[in-house]
Amino acid sequence: MHRCKTCQKEFTSDKSLDAHLKVHGGVAEYYSTWYPRRDLYDDTFIEFKNKKQYLSSFFNSHENRLLFFRDNFGILAKDILEKEFRDNREYKGYSFLPCENYLNLSKLAGVSDVKKLFGSCKDFCEKSKIEQYYTANIPKNFWSNTEDLENIVVHVDTREQKPFKFKNLVYNKLDFGDYTAVGDHYSKTFVDRKSAADFLGTFSSQANFDRFKREIERAKDFNSFLFVLVETTIKDLPEIAESKKYYKNFDKLQSFAFHNVRDILIKDYKHCQFIFCRNAPEANDICKRILLNGKSLWNCDVQYFLNSKE
């Protein structure tokens, strides 16, 4: 039985109890009164949006979540991180530790928080009984190697109108992606380039997103890997709202785009990564380094190492 704490009346289901709460000011008033919850970082009351959100929330904002994990190292922090990760896994139906971009877009603690609290991603995955897919470190000379970058021969898709700058660049029609190395450096590794506008245009439109998913399927058919390089950071993406095309519906478009990116990062993580760069020149540089290092990056969380470098 489910008992109303205000009037002690009993109900056969949680749903019937919630319907009854209208006589006591509504669901929000009832749960805020009888089950008060406070933000673990700043001790403010948790904002009530819906019952499920309220009873499972520990923070009012992702910023507070990150600040909490920055400042706390004990058992409580471990328990909260484990619970939020477990709830997300069960809701989304995956069984591995996702990459940095998925965690960020899902408003979860980051890879660095996992390492700080549990010693390593390996230890966390073993404790959680999940797969650790991103086991590779960034190659030692990934950032320092400049000489070899100039020697790679790169094929760029014929539809790429203003390509990245390469010393040895050849136009060729590609079945997926915009760039791939050829010759000795070919490793079935491809790069898809997206400006901020291209990113929103692709991932906030169902038709365009379906087209992108078909690219992923072609990459999988050829046992290849696609790195999507976005020429802006997640934090700076709202600047695109200044353009007339996206101004009015930006929040909705961004939300749908991020939803679709998360979907790819869960369902196709063995064939696709996203890397959000500060600008086009940085994306150009990282594109070269990805094509040079190729397959050694497939199970390396490149965004995490890029963020750590900064």
Buried (B, 14 or more C-beta within 10 A) or exposed (E): EBEBEBEEEEBEEEEEBBEBBEEBEEBBBBBBEEEEBEBBBEEEEBBBEEBEEBEEBBBBBEEBBBBBBBEBEEEEBBEBBBEBBEEBBEEBEBEBBBBBBBBBBBBBBBBBBBBBBBEEBEBBBEEBEBEBBBEBEBBEEBBEBEEEBEEBBBBBBEEBEEBBEBEEBEEEEBEBBBBBBBEEBBBBBBBBBBBBBBBBBBBBBEEBBEEBBEBBEBBBEEEBBBBBBBBBBBEEBBEBBEEEEBEEEBEEBBEBBBEBBBBBBBBBBEBBBBBBBBEBEBBBBBBBBBBBBBEBBBBBBBBBBBBEEE
